[in-house]
Amino acid sequence: MTDNLDGTYTYSYSLDLDGTVTMYVFLYTQFGVHAEFFDNTASTGTVVSQSYPSFIGRDHGSGLITPTRANSASIKFFIKIKIPTSDTYTFYVRCDDGARIWLDGVLKATCNHGTVSFSEVVDQNSFHDIVMTWYEGSGGAKYYLEWSYTGVGQTQLPSVNSYYPQYVASVQNQLTVSCPFGYSGSIASSPTKCFEI
C-alpha cells in the first residue's frame, strides 16, 4: 500500500478468477487489542459487546464476562504485533477454561486449563497478525497472552507493540477476467477455459 501523503492511499492487486471481490479497509491503532464478546463458548454468532483493552490478560474470577453471562461465554481477540528485535520469540497462552491462538492465519496452540507455548523466529519491525479465541464453560475464568525472547523473560505482551484493527469501510466489485489476445473464453489463467482461436 502506498501513502499518497494527501490523506489517501493506493493499493494495487490482480486476480485470475471471475467473481465478486469485497475489499475491507481497517485502521490499525497502537496500544490495544480488539475484543469481541459472545454469549456462547464458540466465539461465533452475534457479537454482544466489544472493547479495546490494552493487552490480552484478565482474571474474571466468577464475575461477568459479557454484560449478562459469567459462564458459557467467549471472547475473540484481534491484534497486530510489531516485533522490537530480530529473535526467536516464545508466545505463552495461560487459560481457564480454554483458548486457541493463530499467528498469521496458522493455528499454533490450543490451551486447555493451563499453559501452552510455541516459538517463532521473526524479524525486527515486522508485523504479525494474532487471533486468539477464549471460552469459559463454568467456574473460574482467566486468560493471558505473554511472550519472551533473548534478555526478556516471560511477560505480558506490551501494549506499545500492539495494534488493534477498527473497521473503516468496504467496497464490493464484480470482476470479469478476459483471455489474452488470440484466445476466447473468460479466464486468462485457466487453459481449460481459454481456447486458442
PEHU-V399864 format. One record per pair of residues at least 12 apart in sequence whose ideal C-beta (glycine too) atoms are under 8 Angstrom apart, sorted by the first residue. I is the first residue (numbers start at 1). J is the second residue. If there is no record, write none. Layout:
# PEHU-V399864
i=I j=J
i=I j=J
This chain:
# PEHU-V399864
i=15 j=175
i=15 j=177
i=16 j=177
i=16 j=187
i=16 j=188
i=16 j=189
i=16 j=190
i=17 j=177
i=17 j=187
i=17 j=189
i=18 j=175
i=18 j=176
i=18 j=177
i=18 j=186
i=18 j=187
i=19 j=174
i=19 j=175
i=20 j=172
i=20 j=173
i=20 j=174
i=20 j=175
i=21 j=172
i=21 j=173
i=21 j=175
i=22 j=170
i=22 j=171
i=22 j=172
i=22 j=173
i=23 j=170
i=23 j=171
i=23 j=172
i=23 j=173
i=24 j=167
i=24 j=169
i=24 j=170
i=25 j=167
i=25 j=168
i=25 j=169
i=25 j=170
i=26 j=165
i=26 j=166
i=26 j=167
i=26 j=168
i=27 j=165
i=27 j=166
i=27 j=168
i=28 j=80
i=28 j=163
i=28 j=164
i=28 j=165
i=28 j=166
i=29 j=163
i=29 j=164
i=29 j=166
i=30 j=159
i=30 j=160
i=30 j=162
i=30 j=163
i=31 j=54
i=31 j=159
i=31 j=160
i=31 j=162
i=32 j=52
i=32 j=53
i=32 j=54
i=32 j=159
i=32 j=162
i=32 j=163
i=32 j=164
i=33 j=52
i=33 j=53
i=33 j=54
i=33 j=55
i=33 j=56
i=33 j=77
i=33 j=78
i=33 j=79
i=33 j=162
i=33 j=164
i=34 j=50
i=34 j=52
i=34 j=77
i=34 j=78
i=34 j=79
i=34 j=164
i=34 j=165
i=34 j=166
i=35 j=50
i=35 j=51
i=35 j=52
i=35 j=53
i=35 j=56
i=35 j=75
i=35 j=76
i=35 j=77
i=35 j=78
i=36 j=49
i=36 j=50
i=36 j=75
i=36 j=76
i=36 j=78
i=37 j=49
i=37 j=50
i=37 j=51
i=37 j=65
i=37 j=66
i=37 j=67
i=37 j=73
i=37 j=74
i=37 j=75
i=38 j=66
i=38 j=73
i=38 j=74
i=38 j=75
i=38 j=76
i=39 j=66
i=39 j=68
i=39 j=69
i=39 j=72
i=39 j=73
i=40 j=72
i=40 j=73
i=40 j=74
i=41 j=72
i=41 j=73
i=41 j=74
i=41 j=135
i=41 j=136
i=41 j=137
i=42 j=74
i=42 j=135
i=43 j=74
i=43 j=75
i=43 j=76
i=43 j=133
i=43 j=134
i=43 j=135
i=48 j=66
i=48 j=67
i=48 j=68
i=49 j=66
i=49 j=67
i=52 j=164
i=54 j=159
i=54 j=162
i=55 j=145
i=55 j=156
i=55 j=157
i=55 j=158
i=55 j=159
i=55 j=162
i=56 j=77
i=56 j=79
i=56 j=132
i=56 j=143
i=56 j=144
i=56 j=145
i=56 j=157
i=57 j=143
i=57 j=144
i=57 j=145
i=57 j=146
i=57 j=156
i=58 j=142
i=58 j=143
i=58 j=144
i=59 j=140
i=59 j=141
i=59 j=142
i=60 j=136
i=60 j=140
i=60 j=141
i=60 j=142
i=61 j=140
i=61 j=141
i=61 j=142
i=62 j=139
i=62 j=140
i=62 j=141
i=63 j=141
i=65 j=136
i=65 j=141
i=70 j=136
i=70 j=141
i=71 j=136
i=71 j=137
i=71 j=138
i=71 j=139
i=72 j=136
i=72 j=137
i=72 j=138
i=73 j=135
i=73 j=136
i=74 j=133
i=74 j=134
i=74 j=135
i=74 j=136
i=75 j=133
i=75 j=134
i=75 j=135
i=75 j=143
i=76 j=131
i=76 j=132
i=76 j=133
i=77 j=130
i=77 j=131
i=77 j=132
i=77 j=133
i=77 j=134
i=77 j=145
i=78 j=129
i=78 j=130
i=78 j=131
i=78 j=164
i=78 j=165
i=79 j=129
i=79 j=130
i=79 j=131
i=79 j=132
i=79 j=162
i=79 j=163
i=79 j=164
i=80 j=127
i=80 j=128
i=80 j=129
i=80 j=130
i=80 j=162
i=80 j=163
i=80 j=164
i=80 j=165
i=81 j=127
i=81 j=128
i=81 j=130
i=81 j=157
i=81 j=161
i=81 j=162
i=81 j=163
i=82 j=125
i=82 j=126
i=82 j=127
i=82 j=161
i=82 j=163
i=83 j=122
i=83 j=123
i=83 j=124
i=83 j=125
i=83 j=126
i=83 j=127
i=83 j=128
i=83 j=161
i=84 j=124
i=84 j=161
i=85 j=124
i=85 j=149
i=85 j=150
i=86 j=122
i=86 j=123
i=86 j=124
i=87 j=121
i=87 j=122
i=87 j=149
i=87 j=150
i=88 j=119
i=88 j=120
i=88 j=121
i=88 j=149
i=88 j=150
i=89 j=119
i=89 j=120
i=89 j=121
i=89 j=122
i=89 j=147
i=89 j=148
i=89 j=149
i=90 j=117
i=90 j=118
i=90 j=119
i=90 j=147
i=90 j=148
i=90 j=149
i=90 j=154
i=91 j=103
i=91 j=108
i=91 j=109
i=91 j=117
i=91 j=118
i=91 j=119
i=91 j=120
i=91 j=145
i=91 j=146
i=91 j=147
i=91 j=157
i=92 j=115
i=92 j=116
i=92 j=117
i=92 j=144
i=92 j=145
i=92 j=146
i=92 j=147
i=92 j=148
i=92 j=154
i=93 j=109
i=93 j=111
i=93 j=115
i=93 j=116
i=93 j=117
i=93 j=132
i=93 j=143
i=93 j=144
i=93 j=145
i=94 j=111
i=94 j=114
i=94 j=115
i=94 j=142
i=94 j=143
i=94 j=144
i=94 j=146
i=95 j=111
i=95 j=112
i=95 j=113
i=95 j=114
i=95 j=115
i=95 j=134
i=95 j=142
i=95 j=143
i=95 j=144
i=96 j=113
i=96 j=136
i=96 j=139
i=96 j=140
i=96 j=141
i=96 j=142
i=96 j=143
i=97 j=112
i=97 j=113
i=97 j=135
i=97 j=136
i=97 j=137
i=97 j=138
i=97 j=139
i=97 j=141
i=98 j=110
i=98 j=111
i=98 j=112
i=98 j=113
i=98 j=134
i=98 j=135
i=99 j=111
i=99 j=132
i=99 j=133
i=99 j=134
i=99 j=135
i=99 j=143
i=100 j=132
i=100 j=133
i=101 j=118
i=101 j=130
i=101 j=131
i=101 j=132
i=101 j=145
i=102 j=129
i=102 j=130
i=102 j=131
i=102 j=132
i=103 j=118
i=103 j=120
i=103 j=128
i=103 j=129
i=103 j=130
i=104 j=128
i=104 j=129
i=105 j=129
i=108 j=120
i=127 j=163
i=130 j=145
i=132 j=145
i=144 j=156
i=145 j=157
i=177 j=189
i=179 j=193
i=179 j=194
i=180 j=194
i=182 j=196
i=182 j=197
i=183 j=195
i=183 j=196
i=183 j=197
i=184 j=197
